[in-house]
Amino acid sequence: MLRYTYSLSAILTGSLLTGSFLAGFLLAGSVQAGQEVLHLEIGDKQRRTKQVELHLDGITETKTGEIITPAEMAEELADVGLLFVGETHTNMDFHAVQLRIIQELHRSGREVMVGLEMFPYTQQGSLDAWIDGHYTEPGFVELAKWYTYWGYRWEYYRDIFVYARDNGIRMYGVNSPRDVVKSVRKKGFKNLTPEEAEHIPHEVKPVTEDQRQMFRGFFDADDALHMSEEALEGMLRAQTTWDATMGWNSLQALEKHGGKDAIMVVLIGSGHVTYGLGAERQTQPYYDGKISSIIPLVVVDDDGEPVTNVQASYANFIWGLPEPFDTIYPALGVSLMGKLGSQPTKLIQVSEDSVAERAGLAVGDVLLSIDGKPVDSGETLRRVFAPYRWGDVAKLHIERDGKEIDIVMPLRRMDDGRIGDD
């Protein structure tokens, strides 16, 4: 299985092509790189010393260790008002699980609401217009600025959005504007401007030792050795701010718009859900109701070893998924400079074994166009690249060392570490 890893420097600068650099790192692809993070004795005190079995296509209720059906899970959630569902953004099986959860809750008669990490709460009007049928799909993607606010393809989430629209299930943006979280990482809470502070809860619970232990578990050992305490604390501040903001906005939407028996199903990166240390911990003090969590897990780790057991405190429910061969949709595997400097499309990272690296792209190249379509920003790159599929070939026009050249980039997956014949 192809292993998706990111350089620590790219994470620290917030330059990854993701909707949020921390969420993208923690669960876009590098969680479950190893099994250590699945077996930490942290989180809920009653479950932290116990382990439960993970079964393919089975849902394990970690309190009892029993394997239950999706319908039985909906029954178990009858008294839950806030449900955090973790995801790996580029694994379609995760999104199929999210859809199934929403469907089962809807079939059970619950008033279902959906909270979305993909959108900041400031863009609520676009989500309302989608549910009310005012957008076509292409219109929504363009006018709601999907590729501005989220770095992953619309197709991963399409079925969820269509089901919500067709069944009148309201959707709510729960994220914070990303620039605010970056400011927290760089400046800390006390140095925010009044305008920035308006976008985060009045109180963000401080980082705990459990969180530090979990956070380090998401890094490769080599990364951890090169990470300064200052960098770690900055990332943790950003992570807790994101946790608190998404939890708070989910709760506000539930209490303002939901009925007595409503359930808010919040779709966020699993790094915000694991061990109850993220959004759940930040939200619990303000909510009298019950909170629960579901995290899908692949039953094989990145080294090909089976994952058979998980710490019971990892989530309230875990759902076993098959090993993916690769992502359904191709990814370039590059990070751009962003708004820094005079060349916003300069590459500052090219991931190992990515299609970009195999085509010959290198750090320092300036990406000018793809198949004749100009690329002037990360948002434009995501939008231009969205229609491509595995097997396609893209012609890149780049600038390298002051000279403009063309590069042909086949979009091919790795097969046991080998590249297909040209």
C-alpha positions as CSV (number, residue, x, y, z in Angstrom):
1,M,0.0,0.0,0.0
2,L,1.3,3.4,-0.9
3,R,2.3,5.4,2.2
4,Y,1.3,9.0,2.3
5,T,3.7,11.2,4.4
6,Y,4.4,14.9,4.5
7,S,7.6,16.7,5.4
8,L,7.5,18.4,8.8
9,S,8.6,21.7,7.3
10,A,5.6,21.8,5.0
11,I,3.3,21.2,8.0
12,L,4.9,23.9,10.1
13,T,4.5,26.5,7.4
14,G,0.9,25.5,6.8
15,S,1.6,25.1,3.1
16,L,0.2,21.7,2.4
17,L,-2.6,21.6,-0.3
18,T,-5.3,20.8,2.3
19,G,-8.3,22.5,3.7
20,S,-6.5,22.8,7.0
21,F,-2.8,22.0,7.4
22,L,-3.1,20.2,10.7
23,A,-6.3,18.2,9.8
24,G,-4.7,17.4,6.5
25,F,-1.6,16.0,8.2
26,L,-3.1,14.2,11.1
27,L,-5.6,12.2,9.1
28,A,-5.4,13.0,5.4
29,G,-3.1,10.1,5.0
30,S,-0.4,9.7,7.7
31,V,-2.4,8.4,10.6
32,Q,-2.2,4.6,10.9
33,A,1.3,4.8,9.3
34,G,2.1,2.6,12.3
35,Q,0.0,1.0,15.1
36,E,1.6,2.7,18.1
37,V,-1.0,5.5,18.1
38,L,-3.8,3.0,18.2
39,H,-2.6,1.6,21.6
40,L,-2.0,4.6,23.8
41,E,-3.3,4.4,27.4
42,I,-4.8,7.8,27.2
43,G,-8.4,9.3,27.0
44,D,-11.4,7.9,28.9
45,K,-10.2,6.5,32.3
46,Q,-12.6,3.6,32.2
47,R,-11.5,2.3,28.8
48,R,-7.9,3.5,28.5
49,T,-6.4,0.2,29.9
50,K,-8.6,-2.1,27.8
51,Q,-8.4,-3.2,24.2
52,V,-11.1,-4.3,21.8
53,E,-11.0,-6.2,18.5
54,L,-11.2,-4.6,15.1
55,H,-13.2,-6.5,12.4
56,L,-13.5,-5.9,8.7
57,D,-16.9,-4.4,7.9
58,G,-17.8,-4.7,11.6
59,I,-18.7,-2.0,14.1
60,T,-17.2,-2.5,17.5
61,E,-18.8,-0.7,20.4
62,T,-15.7,-0.1,22.6
63,K,-17.6,0.1,25.9
64,T,-18.7,-3.6,25.6
65,G,-16.4,-4.9,22.9
66,E,-19.5,-6.3,21.0
67,I,-19.8,-6.2,17.2
68,I,-23.0,-4.5,16.1
69,T,-24.8,-3.7,12.9
70,P,-25.3,-0.1,11.5
71,A,-29.0,-0.2,12.6
72,E,-28.0,-1.3,16.1
73,M,-25.5,1.5,16.2
74,A,-28.3,4.0,15.4
75,E,-30.2,2.6,18.3
76,E,-27.2,3.0,20.6
77,L,-27.0,6.6,19.6
78,A,-30.7,7.3,20.5
79,D,-29.7,9.6,23.4
80,V,-26.7,11.2,21.7
81,G,-26.9,14.8,20.6
82,L,-23.4,15.4,19.2
83,L,-21.7,12.7,17.2
84,F,-18.1,13.3,15.9
85,V,-17.3,11.0,12.9
86,G,-13.6,10.9,12.0
87,E,-12.4,10.6,8.5
88,T,-9.3,10.2,6.3
89,H,-10.1,12.8,3.6
90,T,-8.9,10.8,0.6
91,N,-10.3,7.4,1.4
92,M,-13.7,6.8,-0.2
93,D,-14.5,4.0,2.2
94,F,-14.5,6.5,5.1
95,H,-17.0,8.7,3.3
96,A,-19.2,5.7,2.6
97,V,-19.2,5.0,6.3
98,Q,-20.2,8.6,7.0
99,L,-23.0,8.4,4.5
100,R,-24.2,5.1,6.0
101,I,-24.3,6.6,9.5
102,I,-26.3,9.6,8.3
103,Q,-28.7,7.3,6.4
104,E,-29.2,4.9,9.4
105,L,-29.9,7.8,11.7
106,H,-32.3,9.4,9.2
107,R,-34.1,6.0,8.8
108,S,-34.5,5.7,12.5
109,G,-36.6,8.8,12.6
110,R,-34.0,11.2,14.1
111,E,-33.7,14.8,13.0
112,V,-30.2,14.7,11.5
113,M,-28.0,17.7,11.1
114,V,-24.6,17.6,9.5
115,G,-21.6,19.6,10.6
116,L,-18.8,20.1,8.1
117,E,-15.1,20.8,8.6
118,M,-15.0,21.6,4.9
119,F,-16.5,25.0,5.3
120,P,-16.0,27.9,7.8
121,Y,-19.1,28.9,9.6
122,T,-19.0,32.2,7.7
123,Q,-20.1,30.5,4.5
124,Q,-23.4,29.2,5.8
125,G,-25.4,30.9,3.1
126,S,-23.8,28.6,0.4
127,L,-24.8,25.5,2.3
128,D,-28.3,26.7,2.9
129,A,-28.7,27.5,-0.8
130,W,-27.5,24.0,-1.7
131,I,-30.0,22.2,0.6
132,D,-32.7,24.5,-0.7
133,G,-32.0,23.4,-4.3
134,H,-30.7,26.7,-5.6
135,Y,-27.4,25.3,-7.0
136,T,-26.6,22.7,-9.6
137,E,-23.6,20.6,-8.6
138,P,-21.1,22.5,-10.8
139,G,-22.7,25.7,-9.6
140,F,-22.2,24.8,-5.9
141,V,-18.6,23.8,-6.4
142,E,-17.8,27.1,-8.1
143,L,-20.0,29.5,-6.3
144,A,-19.5,28.0,-2.8
145,K,-15.8,28.1,-3.5
146,W,-15.3,24.4,-2.6
147,Y,-11.6,24.5,-3.7
148,T,-11.0,27.7,-1.8
149,Y,-12.1,26.3,1.5
150,W,-11.2,22.6,1.0
151,G,-8.2,20.9,-0.6
152,Y,-9.9,17.6,-1.5
153,R,-12.1,16.7,-4.5
154,W,-15.8,17.3,-4.4
155,E,-16.3,13.7,-5.6
156,Y,-15.2,12.3,-2.2
157,Y,-18.1,14.1,-0.5
158,R,-20.7,14.3,-3.4
159,D,-22.9,11.4,-2.2
160,I,-23.2,12.8,1.3
161,F,-24.1,16.3,0.0
162,V,-26.6,14.9,-2.5
163,Y,-28.3,12.7,0.1
164,A,-28.6,15.6,2.5
165,R,-30.1,17.8,-0.2
166,D,-32.6,15.2,-1.4
167,N,-33.7,14.5,2.2
168,G,-33.8,18.0,3.5
169,I,-31.0,17.4,6.0
170,R,-29.4,20.7,6.9
171,M,-25.7,21.1,6.7
172,Y,-23.6,23.6,8.7
173,G,-20.1,24.9,8.3
174,V,-18.3,24.5,11.6
175,N,-14.7,25.5,10.8
176,S,-12.9,28.7,11.5
177,P,-11.3,30.9,8.8
178,R,-7.9,29.2,8.4
179,D,-6.0,32.5,8.7
180,V,-7.3,32.8,12.3
181,V,-5.9,29.4,13.3
182,K,-2.6,30.2,11.6
183,S,-2.5,33.4,13.7
184,V,-3.0,31.4,16.9
185,R,-0.1,29.1,15.9
186,K,2.2,32.0,15.2
187,K,1.2,34.5,17.8
188,G,-0.6,32.7,20.6
189,F,-4.1,33.6,22.0
190,K,-3.1,36.8,23.8
191,N,-1.7,38.5,20.7
192,L,-4.7,38.0,18.4
193,T,-6.4,41.1,17.0
194,P,-10.0,41.7,18.1
195,E,-11.1,40.7,14.6
196,E,-9.3,37.4,14.8
197,A,-10.5,36.7,18.3
198,E,-14.1,37.0,17.2
199,H,-13.8,33.8,15.3
200,I,-12.8,31.5,18.2
201,P,-14.5,30.5,21.4
202,H,-13.9,32.7,24.4
203,E,-12.2,29.8,26.1
204,V,-10.0,27.1,24.6
205,K,-9.1,24.4,27.1
206,P,-5.3,24.1,27.5
207,V,-3.2,21.3,26.0
208,T,-2.9,18.2,28.2
209,E,-0.1,15.6,28.4
210,D,-2.4,13.1,26.9
211,Q,-2.7,15.3,23.8
212,R,1.1,15.8,23.6
213,Q,1.6,12.0,23.7
214,M,-1.1,11.4,21.0
215,F,0.3,14.2,18.9
216,R,3.8,12.9,18.9
217,G,2.4,9.5,18.0
218,F,1.2,10.8,14.7
219,F,4.8,11.7,13.6
220,D,7.5,9.4,12.3
221,A,10.3,9.1,14.8
222,D,12.6,11.0,12.5
223,D,10.2,14.0,12.4
224,A,9.8,14.0,16.1
225,L,13.6,14.2,16.6
226,H,13.7,17.4,14.5
227,M,10.7,19.1,16.0
228,S,11.5,21.8,18.5
229,E,9.3,22.3,21.6
230,E,8.3,25.7,20.3
231,A,7.1,24.2,17.0
232,L,5.2,21.5,18.8
233,E,3.5,23.9,21.1
234,G,2.5,26.1,18.2
235,M,1.0,23.2,16.3
236,L,-0.8,22.1,19.5
237,R,-2.2,25.6,20.0
238,A,-3.5,25.5,16.4
239,Q,-4.9,22.0,16.8
240,T,-6.8,22.8,20.0
241,T,-8.1,26.0,18.5
242,W,-9.5,24.1,15.6
243,D,-10.9,21.5,18.0
244,A,-12.6,24.1,20.1
245,T,-13.9,26.1,17.2
246,M,-15.5,23.2,15.3
247,G,-17.0,21.7,18.5
248,W,-18.4,25.1,19.6
249,N,-19.9,25.9,16.2
250,S,-21.4,22.4,16.0
251,L,-23.0,22.9,19.4
252,Q,-24.3,26.4,18.5
253,A,-25.9,25.1,15.3
254,L,-27.5,22.2,17.2
255,E,-28.9,24.4,19.9
256,K,-30.1,27.1,17.6
257,H,-31.6,25.1,14.8
258,G,-32.1,21.5,16.1
259,G,-35.3,20.2,17.8
260,K,-35.5,18.3,21.0
261,D,-34.3,14.9,19.6
262,A,-31.9,16.3,16.9
263,I,-28.4,14.8,16.4
264,M,-25.6,16.8,14.9
265,V,-23.3,14.5,12.9
266,V,-19.9,16.3,12.6
267,L,-17.6,15.1,9.8
268,I,-14.0,16.0,10.6
269,G,-10.5,14.6,10.4
270,S,-10.0,11.7,12.8
271,G,-7.1,13.6,14.4
272,H,-9.8,15.9,15.9
273,V,-11.7,12.9,17.3
274,T,-9.2,10.3,18.5
275,Y,-9.3,9.4,22.2
276,G,-11.9,12.1,22.8
277,L,-9.1,14.6,23.3
278,G,-10.1,17.0,20.5
279,A,-13.4,18.5,19.7
280,E,-15.2,16.4,22.2
281,R,-13.0,17.6,25.2
282,Q,-13.3,21.2,24.1
283,T,-17.1,21.0,23.8
284,Q,-18.2,18.9,26.7
285,P,-18.1,21.7,29.4
286,Y,-20.7,23.6,27.4
287,Y,-23.1,20.8,26.6
288,D,-25.5,19.0,29.0
289,G,-26.3,16.3,26.5
290,K,-24.4,13.2,25.4
291,I,-21.5,13.2,23.0
292,S,-20.2,10.1,21.1
293,S,-17.6,9.3,18.5
294,I,-17.1,6.9,15.5
295,I,-13.8,6.4,13.8
296,P,-13.4,4.0,10.8
297,L,-10.0,2.2,10.8
298,V,-8.3,0.2,8.1
299,V,-7.6,-3.3,9.2
300,V,-4.1,-3.3,7.8
301,D,-1.4,-0.8,8.6
302,D,1.0,0.9,6.2
303,D,3.6,-1.9,6.6
304,G,1.0,-4.5,5.6
305,E,0.6,-5.9,9.1
306,P,-3.0,-6.7,10.3
307,V,-4.6,-4.4,12.8
308,T,-6.5,-6.7,15.2
309,N,-6.8,-4.7,18.4
310,V,-7.4,-1.0,19.3
311,Q,-7.3,0.8,22.6
312,A,-11.0,1.0,23.8
313,S,-10.6,4.7,24.6
314,Y,-9.8,5.4,20.9
315,A,-13.5,6.1,20.1
316,N,-16.9,5.0,21.2
317,F,-17.3,3.0,18.0
318,I,-14.7,1.8,15.5
319,W,-15.6,0.5,12.1
320,G,-13.3,-1.9,10.2
321,L,-12.4,-1.0,6.6
322,P,-10.5,-2.8,3.9
323,E,-7.0,-1.9,2.8
324,P,-7.1,0.6,0.0
325,F,-4.8,0.1,-3.0
326,D,-4.5,3.8,-3.4
327,T,-6.6,6.9,-3.5
328,I,-9.5,6.8,-6.0
329,Y,-8.5,10.2,-7.5
330,P,-5.0,11.2,-8.4
331,A,-3.0,13.8,-6.3
332,L,0.0,15.7,-7.5
333,G,1.9,15.5,-4.3
334,V,3.2,19.0,-4.2
335,S,3.0,22.0,-1.9
336,L,3.1,25.6,-3.2
337,M,4.6,28.6,-1.6
338,G,1.2,30.2,-1.2
339,K,1.1,33.9,-0.8
340,L,4.8,34.3,0.1
341,G,7.1,36.0,-2.4
342,S,6.4,37.1,-6.0
343,Q,5.9,33.5,-7.4
344,P,2.9,32.0,-5.7
345,T,3.1,28.8,-7.6
346,K,6.7,27.9,-6.7
347,L,7.0,24.4,-5.3
348,I,8.3,24.1,-1.8
349,Q,7.7,20.4,-1.4
350,V,7.4,17.4,-3.7
351,S,6.3,14.3,-1.9
352,E,8.4,11.1,-2.3
353,D,7.1,8.7,-4.9
354,S,4.3,11.1,-5.9
355,V,3.3,11.5,-9.5
356,A,5.0,14.9,-9.5
357,E,8.3,13.5,-8.4
358,R,8.2,10.6,-10.8
359,A,7.5,13.1,-13.6
360,G,10.6,15.1,-12.7
361,L,9.2,18.1,-10.8
362,A,11.5,19.4,-8.1
363,V,11.4,21.9,-5.2
364,G,12.0,25.4,-6.6
365,D,10.1,24.8,-9.9
366,V,7.4,27.3,-10.7
367,L,4.2,25.7,-12.0
368,L,2.9,28.0,-14.7
369,S,0.1,25.9,-16.4
370,I,-1.5,22.5,-16.8
371,D,-2.5,21.6,-20.3
372,G,-2.5,25.2,-21.2
373,K,-4.6,26.3,-18.2
374,P,-2.8,29.0,-16.2
375,V,-2.0,28.2,-12.5
376,D,-1.7,31.2,-10.3
377,S,-2.5,29.9,-6.8
378,G,-3.1,26.8,-4.8
379,E,-6.9,27.2,-5.2
380,T,-6.6,27.4,-9.0
381,L,-4.4,24.3,-9.0
382,R,-6.9,22.3,-7.1
383,R,-9.7,23.5,-9.4
384,V,-7.8,22.9,-12.6
385,F,-6.5,19.4,-11.5
386,A,-9.9,18.2,-10.2
387,P,-11.2,16.7,-13.5
388,Y,-8.1,14.4,-14.0
389,R,-8.3,10.7,-13.3
390,W,-5.8,7.9,-13.0
391,G,-4.5,7.0,-16.4
392,D,-4.6,10.5,-17.8
393,V,-1.6,12.4,-18.9
394,A,-1.0,16.1,-18.1
395,K,1.4,18.5,-19.8
396,L,2.9,20.9,-17.3
397,H,4.6,24.1,-18.3
398,I,7.1,25.2,-15.6
399,E,9.9,27.6,-15.0
400,R,13.2,26.2,-13.7
401,D,16.3,28.2,-13.2
402,G,14.9,31.0,-15.3
403,K,14.0,28.8,-18.2
404,E,10.5,27.7,-19.3
405,I,10.2,24.0,-20.1
406,D,7.4,21.4,-20.6
407,I,7.1,18.2,-18.6
408,V,4.8,15.3,-19.5
409,M,3.3,13.8,-16.3
410,P,1.5,10.4,-16.5
411,L,-1.0,10.0,-13.7
412,R,-0.2,6.4,-12.7
413,R,-0.4,4.6,-9.4
414,M,2.5,2.7,-7.9
415,D,2.3,-1.0,-8.2
416,D,4.6,-2.8,-5.7
417,G,7.0,0.1,-5.9
418,R,7.3,0.0,-9.7
419,I,6.3,2.5,-12.3
420,G,4.4,1.4,-15.4
421,D,6.1,1.3,-18.8
422,D,6.2,4.5,-20.7
